[in-house]
Protein backbone atom coordinates (compact mmCIF):
# COMPACT_ATOMS: atom_id res chain seq x y z
CA UNK A 1 0.00 0.00 0.00
CA UNK A 2 1.23 3.50 -0.78
CA UNK A 3 -0.08 7.05 -0.61
CA UNK A 4 -0.36 9.61 -3.37
CA UNK A 5 -0.80 13.34 -3.08
CA UNK A 6 -3.66 14.89 -5.08
CA UNK A 7 -5.31 18.28 -4.97
CA UNK A 8 -8.60 18.80 -3.19
CA UNK A 9 -10.10 19.65 -6.57
CA UNK A 10 -9.09 16.28 -8.04
CA UNK A 11 -10.31 14.48 -4.93
CA UNK A 12 -13.69 16.16 -5.37
CA UNK A 13 -13.79 15.16 -9.03
CA UNK A 14 -12.98 11.56 -8.12
CA UNK A 15 -15.73 11.65 -5.49
CA UNK A 16 -18.22 12.65 -8.17
CA UNK A 17 -17.19 9.58 -10.18
CA UNK A 18 -17.93 7.12 -7.41
CA UNK A 19 -20.59 4.57 -8.34
CA UNK A 20 -21.71 4.46 -4.71
CA UNK A 21 -20.65 6.50 -1.65
CA UNK A 22 -18.62 3.65 -0.13
CA UNK A 23 -16.55 3.02 -3.26
CA UNK A 24 -12.86 3.62 -2.58
CA UNK A 25 -10.74 6.06 -4.55
CA UNK A 26 -8.59 3.11 -5.56
CA UNK A 27 -11.61 1.47 -7.17
CA UNK A 28 -12.52 4.70 -8.97
CA UNK A 29 -8.97 5.12 -10.28
CA UNK A 30 -8.76 1.45 -11.30
CA UNK A 31 -12.04 1.78 -13.24
CA UNK A 32 -10.76 4.90 -15.00
CA UNK A 33 -7.48 3.21 -15.93
CA UNK A 34 -9.28 0.15 -17.28
CA UNK A 35 -11.51 2.40 -19.38
CA UNK A 36 -8.47 4.13 -20.89
CA UNK A 37 -6.29 1.13 -21.64
CA UNK A 38 -7.04 -0.77 -24.82
CA UNK A 39 -5.20 -4.07 -24.58
CA UNK A 40 -6.33 -5.25 -28.01
CA UNK A 41 -3.45 -4.79 -30.47
CA UNK A 42 -3.95 -2.95 -33.74
CA UNK A 43 -4.27 -5.16 -36.78
CA UNK A 44 -1.75 -4.94 -39.62
CA UNK A 45 -4.52 -3.49 -41.79
CA UNK A 46 -5.25 -0.74 -39.26
CA UNK A 47 -1.56 0.13 -38.91
CA UNK A 48 -1.28 0.33 -42.70
CA UNK A 49 -4.33 2.62 -42.87
CA UNK A 50 -2.85 4.88 -40.18
CA UNK A 51 0.46 5.08 -42.02
CA UNK A 52 -1.32 5.91 -45.29
CA UNK A 53 -3.27 8.65 -43.51
CA UNK A 54 -0.09 10.14 -42.09
CA UNK A 55 1.44 10.09 -45.59
CA UNK A 56 -1.67 11.87 -46.95
CA UNK A 57 -1.39 14.56 -44.28
CA UNK A 58 2.33 15.07 -44.93
CA UNK A 59 1.66 15.33 -48.69
CA UNK A 60 -1.15 17.84 -48.16
CA UNK A 61 -3.85 15.50 -49.43
CA UNK A 62 -6.38 16.74 -46.90
CA UNK A 63 -9.59 18.76 -46.93
CA UNK A 64 -10.83 21.15 -44.29
CA UNK A 65 -14.17 20.59 -42.62
CA UNK A 66 -15.43 23.74 -44.34
CA UNK A 67 -14.43 22.40 -47.78
CA UNK A 68 -16.14 19.07 -47.17
CA UNK A 69 -19.28 20.79 -45.86
CA UNK A 70 -19.29 22.98 -48.99
CA UNK A 71 -18.85 19.98 -51.27
CA UNK A 72 -21.81 18.30 -49.55
CA UNK A 73 -23.77 21.58 -49.67
CA UNK A 74 -24.13 21.61 -45.88
CA UNK A 75 -23.33 25.32 -45.53
N, C-alpha and C positions, 0 to 999 in steps of 0.2 A: 504494500500500500504506500502511496506517496501523495503529497499535496501539490496543488498548483495554485498560482495566484492569478485571479481574474478580477476585472473591475466589477463594481456593484452594478453597473449598467448591463454588462454581459450576464451576470448572475440573474438579474431580473428577466433578461431575454430568455435565458435557459428555463427559468421558472415558468414562463408563459408557454413553453414547449412541452411541459410535462403532460403526460397522458392522464395522470391522476395525481392528486396532491402528495401522495406518499412515494411517488417515483423518485429515485435518487438521481442526482446530477450525472453520476457515472452512466446510468441507464440512458439518460437523455443524450449524452455525448456519444455513447456507443451506437444508439439508433441513428444519430446524424452521420456518423462516420460510415456506417453500413449503407446509408442512403447514397452517400457520395462516392463510394468505391465500387467500380464496375470490374468484377473479377473475370468477366468473359473476354477473352482476347479478341482483337480485331481479326477479321478474316483477311486472307491475301487480297481478295477482291476489293474489300473496303480500303485497305492500305493503298492499293493501286489507284482507286478513285480519289483518295485524299491527295496523293502525289500528283495526279493529273490536275486536280483543282488548284494546287499550289503553283504548278507550272502555268496554268491559265492566268492566275493572278499576276505572276511575275511577268508574263508576256503582255499583260494589259487586256486580255480577252475577258473583260468583265463589263457588266452593265449596272448602272445605278438603279436604285429602286424607282426613282422618278422616270427614268427611261423606260423601264419595264411597264410601269403603270401607264405611261403614255402610249406604248405599243399596244397595250390591252384596252386602251381607251377608258381607263379608270379615273382619269383626272377630270 
